[in-house]
Amino acid sequence: MSKKINFIFSLLVFSNCVQRPAVIVEDPIGIEELQSESNDKIKAKPNENVIAIAHFMDGQLFMSQGNYSMAILEFQDALELDPEAATIIVSMAECYWKLGKAKKSEELLFNALNLDPNDYEVREMLANQYIFQNKHDKAIEQYRVLAENSVEEDPKYLIALAKLVLSQNNINESISLFIKAFEKDKSRIDILEEAANLSLRSRQLNKARDLYKKLIDIDKNNSYYLSTYIDLIVMSGDYENGITALESLIVIEGETTERLSQLGILYYKMEDLVRAKPIFKKLVNMNHYDATIMHFLSNIYIEQSILDSAGIIANQIIDHHPSDPRGYLDAALAELNNENPLGAIKILEPVNKEFTDEFSIQYLLGSSYQQLEKYDKATVVLRQSLKIYPESRGARHTLAIASDALNYWTESDSLYEGLIATDVNDVQALNNYSYSLVERNIQLNKALAMAKKAIELEPENSAYLDTIGWIYYKMDNIEKALIFIRKSVELENDNAVVLEHLGDVLIANNQIEEALIYYLKALDIDKDNEILQQKAGIVAN
């Protein structure tokens, strides 16, 4: 018997154990890892264990030959002699698994765990069988036990559990488990990177940003980490830290147009135009004709009232990016800031039909028409702008003014009422609507209520003081009319309409000579106004 045992043991030493099912853990446990302890466990009992060992080793030999049925018979004989030998039970479980009898294998593995609940190799084998059968819930149960109770420094159970819960779309727990695994073994930067990437893919940007910051603290020269971190902090609006990280990246990679562009944009978004401007100019001089870079540079020139340079850069955008509306918009804005709405119209009108779905083109062109009192054209493009962006308060205000000037009062009243309904403190709508009503000499009480609200919001606004004074004039309250319109003129004495109003109120108050003074002042501003000429006595009434 001893020669047979020695012969079989020699075969076992030099034979490979049969392959087990694929698993997700990093170091799968095979039966050969259990063998080293099998003899010790069986030798605990003298006499009958010698025979048990013989049966067990014969079973191992049959396993190595792929004869699992015979192996099971040998293991059963061994188990009858040593029923508490978990290693024999596990070997039988593996044979049943190889024969496709998963339920019986599962039952035997649970028997082994009942004998030794802390046998992590057996529990891992059971979990991996569940994975093979796509029973991920059960696999997770086993890996939770492994992850919670293992005292090993190796984080493999946490990693396996993280991947399993991720397969069930439990993203947050998966991220937490990856982080916990990294805390267990901080040499495994790949685990932390997995958590960071998973946070990024699931759009948990703040968490991803914090994890990439940890990665950078570990590997300061990793350009991928830095680049991703920069993108994340820019999205979060943390431009200051973005600049710091970007400057570090430029030290690593050198000055590329991409990195300089990012740096300039960050400075621009921080409103640090002093640093942004030279970077943008440098990029343009490097023939880097990026539309966004040139757009920002043009805007800087506009903000600094360097309008010729703004126009030059805008025209470069048009030349290099003719389908980008920003070039035309920047060029038009340069003209408008130069008090030249006609110049803006000359830029926008030829391309208007190419950008019928571009709100800013339609709105800016409509505003330019409105400034030149070309109300018919203004209403057309402003209506189009509101089809694109119905919530635009600016477009609604401008269209209301143009419609009112054309006596399209149904449209203008509707626009004003909509503006006030959505913002009871829209002081411009309150004033303009009340002035429209008083000019038509209708709903004066409603006009007065709105004018009072406007004055309450902006008591020192010359135009609003004139409006309420004019309403009082139309309501024959000359005393109050005189108070408000005089104050309006004190604040702003270069508006011909307000000066004329004051003259009319003074006439109503029998202050003829003073009225004449204000008519003449108004006429000096609006020299071709025939009505003013008549009121001032320049021509016959």
C-alpha positions in Angstrom: 0.0 0.0 0.0 2.8 2.4 0.9 4.4 2.0 -2.6 1.1 2.7 -4.3 0.6 5.9 -2.2 4.1 7.1 -3.0 3.5 6.4 -6.7 0.2 8.2 -6.8 1.6 11.1 -4.8 4.4 11.5 -7.3 1.9 11.6 -10.1 0.0 14.3 -8.3 3.0 16.4 -7.8 3.9 16.5 -11.5 0.3 16.5 -12.9 -1.8 19.6 -13.6 -5.1 19.9 -12.0 -8.1 20.1 -14.4 -9.2 23.6 -15.4 -12.0 25.3 -13.5 -14.6 27.7 -14.8 -13.6 31.3 -15.7 -14.0 33.8 -13.0 -13.5 37.6 -12.6 -11.2 37.6 -9.7 -7.5 38.2 -10.2 -6.2 34.9 -8.7 -8.7 32.0 -9.1 -8.5 29.2 -6.5 -7.9 25.7 -7.9 -8.0 22.4 -6.2 -4.2 22.1 -6.2 -4.1 25.1 -3.7 -6.2 23.0 -1.3 -4.1 19.9 -1.6 -1.2 21.2 0.5 -3.5 21.2 3.5 -5.5 18.0 2.6 -3.0 15.5 4.0 -2.7 17.4 7.3 -6.5 17.5 7.7 -6.9 13.8 7.0 -3.9 12.7 9.1 -5.6 14.2 12.1 -7.1 10.7 12.6 -4.8 7.7 12.6 -5.6 4.2 11.2 -8.6 4.8 8.9 -7.1 8.0 7.5 -4.4 6.1 5.8 -7.0 4.4 3.7 -8.9 7.6 3.3 -5.7 9.2 1.9 -5.4 6.4 -0.5 -9.0 6.8 -1.8 -8.5 10.6 -1.9 -5.3 10.3 -4.0 -6.8 7.8 -6.3 -9.7 10.2 -6.8 -7.2 12.9 -7.6 -5.6 10.7 -10.2 -8.9 10.0 -11.9 -9.6 13.7 -11.9 -6.3 14.4 -13.6 -7.4 11.9 -16.3 -10.8 13.5 -16.7 -12.6 10.4 -15.3 -14.8 12.3 -12.9 -17.3 9.5 -12.2 -14.6 7.2 -10.9 -13.0 10.1 -9.0 -16.4 10.7 -7.2 -16.5 7.0 -6.2 -13.1 7.2 -4.7 -13.9 10.5 -2.9 -17.1 8.9 -1.5 -15.1 6.1 -0.1 -12.6 8.5 1.4 -15.4 10.6 2.9 -17.0 7.6 4.6 -13.7 7.1 6.4 -13.2 10.8 7.1 -16.6 12.7 6.9 -15.2 16.0 8.3 -12.5 16.4 5.7 -13.6 19.5 3.8 -11.0 19.0 1.1 -12.6 15.7 0.1 -16.0 17.4 -0.2 -14.6 20.2 -2.3 -12.9 17.7 -4.6 -16.2 15.9 -5.1 -17.9 19.3 -5.7 -15.4 20.0 -8.4 -16.0 16.7 -10.1 -19.8 17.2 -10.1 -19.3 20.6 -11.5 -17.2 19.1 -14.3 -20.0 16.7 -15.0 -22.4 19.5 -15.3 -24.2 18.8 -12.1 -24.1 22.3 -10.7 -26.8 21.8 -8.0 -25.0 18.9 -6.5 -21.7 20.8 -6.6 -23.3 23.8 -4.9 -24.7 21.5 -2.2 -21.3 20.0 -1.5 -19.6 23.4 -1.3 -22.1 24.5 1.3 -21.4 21.3 3.2 -17.7 22.2 3.2 -18.5 25.8 4.4 -20.6 24.4 7.2 -17.5 22.5 8.4 -15.3 25.7 8.0 -17.2 29.0 7.3 -13.8 30.8 7.1 -12.6 28.7 4.2 -12.3 31.6 1.7 -11.1 29.5 -1.1 -14.2 27.3 -1.0 -16.5 30.4 -0.8 -14.7 31.9 -3.7 -15.1 28.7 -5.7 -18.9 28.8 -4.9 -19.1 32.4 -6.0 -17.3 31.7 -9.2 -19.7 28.9 -10.0 -22.6 31.4 -9.5 -20.9 33.8 -11.9 -20.5 31.1 -14.5 -24.3 30.4 -14.2 -25.1 34.2 -14.4 -26.5 34.0 -10.8 -24.9 37.3 -10.0 -27.1 38.0 -6.9 -25.8 34.8 -5.3 -22.3 35.5 -6.3 -22.5 39.0 -4.8 -23.7 37.4 -1.5 -20.6 35.2 -1.3 -18.2 38.0 -2.3 -19.7 40.3 0.3 -18.8 37.7 3.0 -15.3 37.4 1.5 -14.8 41.2 1.3 -16.1 41.9 4.8 -14.2 39.1 6.6 -11.0 38.7 4.7 -8.0 40.0 6.7 -5.7 39.8 3.7 -4.0 42.9 2.3 -4.9 41.8 -1.2 -8.0 43.8 -2.3 -9.0 41.1 -4.8 -12.4 40.4 -3.1 -13.3 44.0 -3.1 -12.4 44.4 -6.7 -14.4 41.3 -7.7 -17.4 42.6 -5.7 -17.1 46.0 -7.3 -17.2 44.4 -10.8 -20.2 42.3 -9.9 -22.3 45.1 -8.5 -21.3 47.2 -11.6 -22.7 44.4 -13.8 -26.1 45.1 -12.1 -25.7 48.8 -12.8 -25.1 49.6 -9.1 -22.6 52.3 -10.1 -22.3 54.2 -6.9 -21.6 51.1 -4.8 -19.1 49.9 -7.4 -17.2 53.2 -7.2 -17.2 53.1 -3.4 -15.8 49.5 -3.5 -13.0 50.4 -5.9 -12.1 53.3 -3.7 -12.1 51.0 -0.6 -9.9 48.5 -2.5 -7.4 51.3 -3.3 -7.4 52.3 0.4 -6.5 48.7 1.2 -3.6 48.6 -1.3 -2.4 52.1 -2.3 0.1 50.7 -4.8 -2.9 49.8 -7.0 -3.3 53.1 -8.7 -5.2 51.2 -11.5 -8.0 50.6 -9.0 -8.4 54.3 -8.3 -8.3 55.1 -12.0 -11.1 52.6 -12.5 -13.2 54.5 -9.9 -12.4 57.8 -11.5 -13.2 56.6 -15.0 -16.5 55.1 -13.8 -17.4 58.3 -12.1 -16.7 60.2 -15.3 -18.7 57.8 -17.4 -21.7 58.0 -15.1 -21.5 61.9 -15.2 -20.7 62.2 -11.5 -18.4 65.0 -12.4 -17.6 66.3 -8.9 -16.6 62.9 -7.7 -14.6 62.2 -10.9 -12.8 65.6 -10.4 -11.8 64.7 -6.8 -10.6 61.2 -7.8 -8.5 62.6 -10.7 -7.0 65.1 -8.3 -5.9 62.1 -6.1 -4.4 60.5 -9.2 -2.5 63.6 -10.0 -1.2 63.8 -6.4 0.2 60.3 -7.0 1.5 60.8 -10.5 2.0 64.5 -11.1 3.5 64.0 -14.6 0.6 62.0 -16.1 -0.7 64.2 -18.9 -3.9 62.1 -19.3 -4.8 62.6 -15.6 -4.0 66.4 -15.9 -5.9 66.8 -19.1 -9.0 65.0 -17.8 -8.8 66.9 -14.5 -8.6 70.2 -16.4 -11.7 69.4 -18.4 -13.6 68.5 -15.2 -12.7 71.5 -13.2 -13.5 73.8 -16.2 -17.0 72.2 -16.4 -17.4 72.8 -12.7 -16.4 76.4 -13.0 -13.3 76.1 -10.9 -11.2 78.1 -13.3 -8.4 79.0 -10.9 -7.5 75.4 -10.2 -7.9 74.7 -13.9 -5.3 77.3 -14.7 -2.9 75.8 -12.1 -3.3 72.3 -13.6 -3.0 73.5 -17.1 0.2 75.4 -16.4 1.6 72.2 -15.0 0.6 70.3 -18.2 2.2 73.0 -20.4 5.4 72.4 -18.5 5.2 68.7 -19.4 4.0 69.0 -23.0 5.3 72.4 -24.0 3.3 75.2 -25.5 0.9 73.7 -28.0 -1.9 75.6 -29.6 -4.4 73.3 -27.8 -3.0 74.1 -24.4 -2.6 77.8 -25.0 -6.2 77.9 -26.3 -7.4 76.3 -23.1 -5.3 78.6 -20.9 -6.5 81.7 -22.7 -10.2 80.6 -22.5 -9.8 80.0 -18.7 -8.4 83.4 -18.2 -11.2 84.9 -20.3 -13.8 83.1 -18.3 -12.2 84.4 -15.1 -12.6 87.9 -16.7 -8.8 88.2 -16.6 -8.6 90.0 -19.9 -5.1 91.2 -19.2 -3.7 87.6 -19.3 -6.2 86.3 -21.9 -5.7 88.9 -24.6 -1.9 88.3 -25.3 -2.5 84.6 -25.4 -5.3 85.0 -28.0 -3.1 87.4 -30.0 -0.2 85.0 -29.9 -2.5 82.2 -31.2 -3.7 84.3 -34.1 -0.1 85.3 -34.9 0.7 81.6 -35.0 -2.0 81.3 -37.7 -4.3 79.4 -35.3 -7.6 80.6 -36.7 -9.9 78.9 -34.2 -13.3 80.6 -34.3 -13.8 80.6 -30.5 -10.4 82.1 -29.9 -11.0 84.9 -32.4 -14.5 85.4 -31.1 -13.2 86.0 -27.6 -10.4 88.3 -28.8 -12.9 90.3 -30.8 -15.1 90.6 -27.7 -12.2 91.8 -25.7 -11.5 94.5 -28.2 -15.2 95.5 -28.1 -15.1 95.7 -24.3 -12.0 97.8 -24.5 -13.6 100.0 -27.2 -10.8 99.1 -29.7 -13.5 98.8 -32.3 -11.3 98.8 -35.4 -9.3 95.8 -34.1 -12.6 94.1 -33.1 -13.8 94.5 -36.7 -10.6 93.1 -38.2 -10.7 90.0 -36.0 -14.4 89.5 -36.7 -13.7 89.7 -40.5 -11.0 87.0 -40.0 -13.7 84.8 -38.5 -15.9 85.4 -41.5 -13.0 84.7 -43.9 -12.0 81.4 -42.2 -15.4 80.3 -40.9 -18.1 81.7 -43.2 -20.7 79.4 -41.8 -20.1 80.5 -38.2 -22.5 83.2 -37.2 -20.2 84.6 -34.6 -18.0 86.4 -37.1 -21.0 88.4 -38.5 -22.3 89.0 -35.0 -19.0 90.3 -33.7 -18.6 92.6 -36.8 -22.1 93.9 -36.3 -21.6 94.5 -32.6 -18.4 96.5 -33.4 -20.6 98.7 -35.6 -23.3 99.1 -33.1 -20.8 100.0 -30.4 -19.6 102.6 -32.8 -23.2 104.0 -33.0 -23.5 102.8 -36.6 -26.6 100.6 -36.9 -26.5 101.1 -40.6 -23.1 99.4 -40.7 -24.5 96.5 -38.6 -27.4 96.2 -41.1 -24.9 96.0 -44.1 -23.2 93.1 -42.4 -26.2 91.2 -41.3 -28.7 91.8 -44.0 -26.9 89.9 -46.8 -26.5 86.7 -44.6 -29.9 86.9 -42.9 -31.5 84.2 -45.0 -28.5 81.9 -44.4 -29.1 82.1 -40.7 -32.9 82.1 -40.4 -32.6 79.7 -37.4 -29.9 81.7 -35.7 -31.6 83.8 -33.0 -28.8 86.3 -32.4 -28.6 87.2 -36.1 -32.3 87.9 -36.3 -32.5 89.8 -33.0 -29.5 92.0 -33.7 -30.7 92.8 -37.2 -34.2 93.6 -35.9 -32.7 95.9 -33.2 -30.6 97.7 -35.8 -33.7 98.3 -37.9 -35.6 99.5 -34.9 -32.8 102.0 -34.0 -33.2 103.5 -37.5 -37.0 103.5 -37.2 -37.3 100.9 -40.0 -40.2 99.4 -38.1 -41.7 97.3 -40.9 -38.4 95.4 -41.4 -37.8 95.3 -37.7 -41.1 93.5 -37.0 -40.4 90.8 -39.6 -37.0 89.7 -38.3 -37.9 90.2 -34.6 -40.9 87.9 -35.1 -38.6 85.3 -36.6 -36.2 85.6 -33.7 -39.1 84.9 -31.3 -40.0 81.8 -33.2 -36.5 80.6 -32.5 -36.4 81.7 -28.8 -39.8 82.7 -27.6 -38.6 83.4 -24.0 -36.3 86.2 -25.1 -37.4 89.3 -23.1 -35.1 91.5 -25.1 -36.7 90.5 -28.5 -40.2 90.9 -27.0 -39.4 94.4 -25.7 -37.9 95.5 -29.0 -40.8 94.0 -31.1 -43.3 95.7 -28.7 -41.7 99.1 -29.4 -41.7 98.5 -33.2 -45.3 97.2 -33.2 -46.4 100.1 -31.1 -44.8 102.6 -33.5 -46.7 101.0 -36.4 -50.0 101.1 -34.4 -50.0 97.3 -34.2 -51.4 97.7 -30.7 -53.0 94.3 -30.4 -49.5 92.8 -30.8 -47.7 95.4 -28.7 -50.3 95.2 -25.8 -50.1 91.4 -25.8 -46.3 91.5 -25.7 -46.2 94.1 -22.8 -48.9 92.2 -20.8 -46.9 88.9 -21.3 -43.7 90.6 -20.1 -45.4 92.0 -17.0 -47.2 88.8 -16.2 -43.9 86.9 -16.1 -42.1 89.7 -14.2 -44.2 92.2 -12.3 -41.1 94.3 -11.7 -40.2 94.6 -15.4 -39.8 98.4 -15.1 -39.2 98.9 -18.8 -42.4 97.1 -19.8 -44.4 98.9 -17.1 -43.2 102.3 -18.4 -43.5 101.6 -22.1 -46.9 100.1 -21.9 -48.2 102.9 -19.7 -46.8 105.5 -22.2 -48.4 103.7 -25.1 -51.8 103.8 -23.4 -51.5 107.5 -22.5 -50.5 108.4 -26.1 -53.7 106.6 -27.2 -55.5 108.4 -24.4 -57.1 105.1 -23.2 -57.1 103.1 -19.9 -55.5 106.0 -18.1 -56.1 104.5 -14.7 -54.3 101.3 -15.7 -51.5 103.4 -17.2 -51.2 105.4 -14.0 -51.0 102.3 -11.8 -48.1 100.9 -14.0 -46.3 104.3 -14.1 -46.5 104.5 -10.3 -45.0 101.0 -10.0 -42.2 102.0 -12.4 -41.4 105.2 -10.4 -41.4 103.1 -7.2 -38.8 100.8 -8.7 -36.7 103.6 -10.3 -37.6 107.0 -8.8 -34.7 108.9 -10.5 -35.4 107.7 -14.0 -36.0 110.8 -16.2 -38.1 108.9 -18.8 -40.3 107.3 -16.2 -40.9 110.6 -14.5 -42.0 112.1 -17.8 -44.4 109.2 -18.4 -46.2 109.6 -15.1 -46.3 113.4 -15.5 -47.8 113.1 -18.9 -50.5 110.7 -17.6 -51.4 113.3 -14.9 -51.5 115.9 -17.7 -53.9 113.8 -19.7 -56.0 113.3 -16.5 -56.1 117.1 -16.1 -54.0 117.0 -12.9 -51.7 119.8 -14.0 -50.1 120.3 -10.6 -48.8 116.8 -10.3 -47.9 116.8 -14.0 -45.7 119.9 -13.5 -44.0 118.4 -10.5 -42.9 115.1 -12.3 -42.0 116.6 -15.7 -40.0 119.4 -14.1 -38.0 116.8 -12.2 -37.6 114.8 -15.4 -36.1 117.8 -17.1 -33.8 118.6 -14.1 -32.4 115.1 -14.5 -32.1 115.1 -18.3 -32.6 118.3 -20.3 -31.6 117.1 -23.8 -34.7 115.2 -24.7 -36.9 117.1 -27.1 -40.1 115.2 -26.3 -39.8 115.8 -22.6 -39.0 119.5 -23.1 -42.1 119.7 -25.3 -44.2 118.0 -22.7 -43.0 120.5 -20.1 -44.0 123.3 -22.4 -47.5 121.8 -22.9 -48.0 121.5 -19.1 -46.8 125.1 -18.6 -49.3 126.3 -21.2 -52.1 124.4 -19.4 -51.0 126.2 -16.2 -51.0 129.6 -18.0 -47.2 130.0 -17.8 -46.9 131.0 -21.4 -43.5 132.7 -21.4 -41.8 129.9 -19.6 -43.5 127.4 -21.9 -42.0 129.2 -24.9 -38.5 128.8 -23.4 -38.9 125.0 -23.3 -40.4 124.9 -26.8 -37.4 126.7 -28.1 -35.0 124.4 -26.3 -36.8 121.4 -27.8 -36.7 122.9 -31.2 -33.0 123.5 -30.9 -32.6 119.7 -30.5 -35.3 118.7 -33.1 -34.9 121.5 -35.6 -37.2 120.0 -38.3 -40.2 119.4 -36.0 -43.0 121.4 -37.6 -45.3 121.1 -34.6 -42.5 122.5 -32.3 -42.0 125.3 -34.8 -45.7 126.2 -34.5 -45.7 126.0 -30.7 -42.6 128.2 -30.5 -44.2 130.7 -32.9 -41.5 130.2 -35.5 -44.2 129.5 -38.1 -47.9 130.2 -38.1 -50.2 127.8 -36.2 
